[in-house]
Amino acid sequence: MAVASMIPVQAAAKRLGHQSMRFETAPAIIASASVVGPREGQGPLGRYFETVLEDERYGERCFEQAESRILKDAVNAALGAAGWQETELDALLSGDLLNQTVASNYAVRNTKMPFLGVFAACATIAEGLLVGASLLEAGLAARVVAAASSHHEAAERQYRYPNEFGAQRPPTAQWTATAAGAVALVVPATGCETAGLPRITYATIGRVVDCGQKDPYDMGTAEVPAAWDTLVAHFRETGRDPAYYDLIVTGDLARIGSEIFREGMRRRGLEVGSRHVDCGVLLYRPEQDVHAGGSGAGCAASVLASYILKEMRAGRFRRVLFIGTGSLHNPVSIQQGEAIPAIAHAVAIEA
Amino acid sequence: MAVASMIPVQAAAKRLGHQSMRFETAPAIIASASVVGPREGQGPLGRYFETVLEDERYGERCFEQAESRILKDAVNAALGAAGWQETELDALLSGDLLNQTVASNYAVRNTKMPFLGVFAACATIAEGLLVGASLLEAGLAARVVAAASSHHEAAERQYRYPNEFGAQRPPTAQWTATAAGAVALVVPATGCETAGLPRITYATIGRVVDCGQKDPYDMGTAEVPAAWDTLVAHFRETGRDPAYYDLIVTGDLARIGSEIFREGMRRRGLEVGSRHVDCGVLLYRPEQDVHAGGSGAGCAASVLASYILKEMRAGRFRRVLFIGTGSLHNPVSIQQGEAIPAIAHAVAIEA
C-alpha cells in the first residue's frame, strides 16, 4: 500500500543530510559509570573505573551471568551518580555481544526500567547514546541511560573457542574486554547548572559496509571502511572538519585498524593525526598480551564512561567525536563464507 | 561522576508516566510490505502478502541468506510503495532472531540506508516503530522504515534442532514463521493528504519480566506477564481503556498464551474480549500443524505489514493497539538453568 503523492517536508535545521542530526536540546551527560575485569583494571586506565573485579566470574555460576551482573552494576552506579531512582528512568538502551543480547536482558529483568534493546556489536554504546538522545530531543523521555557490556570468557567461547582450549591467536586478533559502561542522559532544565557538563550535540548514523574482509581474527581492519564512511558523512553533513575536535575516538579499531584508519582519512583529505585515539588501544598496555588491542561492546562503553567523560568534566577535552565501530558478522555467517559487514555510529560530545 | 543537584524538568504533555509517550506529530504509515514463506502463504492471510516464496531457500545457498533476502525484499517493497529511493531514507530500524541479528546486517550491507539495529525478539517490529516514530517526532529524521524478519529453518537449527533431525515438538511449541515485514513512516507535511492513513499516536516501552517459566517450548506463556505489565502501564498512563480500541493485537502469544493473556486482563479489570487477536494465531490455519501457533520476529511484522495495516487503510479497523511480545532468552541461558525473560512494547495506530 502507498500514498506516493505525499511528499514529506521536515524542519531542515536538525536533519543534516540523511545520516547526521543536530540535537537542539543538546542532552547532557549527567553521570557515567564503568565496571571492568582484572586485566582491564591493570591497564593504563585502571584508576578511572568505578569498580575493578577481582576475578572474571564475579561470584556468579558462569561467565554469562557475570556479564549480566557487571552490566547491572554499571547501570546502577550511573543511576546512583545521577541521583536517580530506578523507578524514575524513562528508558534504558542497552546491548551486548551475547546471542540475543542476553547479558542486557537478564541484567534488567524484574527491574522497573523501561528497556529498549539495541545492537551494533562494539558500536552499541554509540547507538544507545544516539537513540537515547533522540528520545530526549523529542520530549518523549526525561531520563535515559545508555549502556553496553562484553565479557572476555563469555565472548571467546561463543564467537571462537573456550579459553581452556588454548587456541593460538594471530597478532591481528583483538582481546574482548570484560567491561561494562553506562551513561546517564538528561535534557537540562532552564536555569540548571550545566557548565562543564558534556553535552551530545550531533550524531551520524552509520551504514553497513562490507569490504569483503573474511578473517574474524582481524575485526579492526573489517571495521575501518565503515568508520571512513561515517566520518566522511559526518564532516560533509555537519560542515565541520577534524580540526574542530580535540579528540576523535574510535572504538574499537585497535592498533592495526587504527593505522589503516588514519592513513585512509589522510587520503580523503581529513587528517585526524594525533587527535585520534582508539578505545581498544587505550584500554591495555602493549605488554598485556592482548595482541592488536581491545574490543567488545564493553571496551568502547567503559573507556567512554570513564577516561573520556571524566577528562571532559575535568576540562582536558572540550570537543570529542566518539565513533563506535562494530563487526556485524556471527560465527555461522563466517562458516558460510560471508565476509564481515561493519558499522560505525558517531556522536559529538561537547563540554 | 554526577551533578546530583540538577533536577530535569520536561514538557509533560508527551511523556505519560515513565513508559508511555504521545506522538504529537502522529507519524503516518505511508506504506508497508511483507514477504512470507510457502506455509505462511497457504494460511488464512495469504492474499494480504506482497510476495509468497515457492520454497524456503529462495534460491540462496542457505536459510540464513534466504532470510536476509526476504528482509531486503520487504524493505525494498516498502520503499517502492512509499515512492522513496533507497538514498532518501534517513534510518532503517531492523532486527531479527539470528545471532547478532545477521539477517538484518547482511540485508542492508553496502546499501545507502542509515541503519540502527534493534532487538526485542518477536517484539522487534514494535520497538522499531517506537524508535522510528521518536526520530520523526524529534525532527531528526524525515523518512524511516521499521522492519523485522524470521526464518523457520534458520531459527529452528539455531534455537533448537535442525528440522532434518526430526525432534518431536510438544503441543505448546510455536512455529517460527518464515516472514519479513517492513513499515515506512513519515511525518505528514501540512496540507498533505493523510485522510485514512494509519498514524502512530502513542507507544508504551516495555520492561523485562521474568516469571520463572523455563520451558523454551512454551514461549507464549513466558511472554504473557510482560504483555500484562505493558498493557496495565499503557491503560493507566494514557487514561484509555481496552474499549477505546477496535483491535488489540498481540504478537506472538499464540493459542495457549492468548487464553492466559485474556483471562489475566479480565482479572485486572481490563477485559479485552473479542477485540483481542494474536498474530501467531492469525497467521496459520489450525490444520497446518503449527501446534500452538506462529512466532518469530517476522510473524508479528508480516501480519502487521499486511492484514492489519491493509484493513486499517480499508476502514475496517480505526484504532489498533499493537503489542509486540518477545522472549529474551537464548539456548545457552536455558542450558544454564535460567528462566525466560520477556518484554512487550505497545504501539497505538489510529486511522
Interface residues (C-beta under 8 A of the other chain):
Chain A: M1 A2 V3 A4 S5 M6 I7 P8 V9 Q10 A11 K14 R15 H18 Q19 M21 F23 A28 I30 A31 S32 R61 C62 E64 Q65 G80 A81 A82 G83 T87 E88 L89 D90 A91 G95 L97 L98 N99 Q100 T101 V102 N105 Y106 V108 R109 N110 T111 K112 M113 P114 F115 L116 G117 V118 F119 A120 A121 E127 L130 V131 S134 L135 E137 A138 G139 L140 A141 A142 R143 Q158 V186 V187 P188 A189 C192 E193 T194 L197 I205 G206 R207 V208 V209 D210 L309 K310 R313 L328 H329 N330 P331 V332 S333 Q336 G337 E338 P341 I343
Chain B: M1 A2 V3 A4 S5 M6 I7 P8 V9 Q10 A11 K14 R15 H18 Q19 M21 F23 A28 I30 A31 S32 R61 C62 E64 Q65 G80 A81 A82 G83 T87 E88 L89 D90 A91 G95 L97 L98 N99 Q100 T101 V102 N105 Y106 V108 R109 N110 T111 K112 M113 P114 F115 L116 G117 V118 F119 A120 A121 E127 L130 V131 S134 L135 E137 A138 G139 L140 A141 A142 R143 Q158 V186 V187 P188 A189 C192 E193 T194 L197 I205 G206 R207 V208 V209 D210 L309 K310 R313 L328 H329 N330 P331 V332 S333 Q336 G337 E338 P341 I343
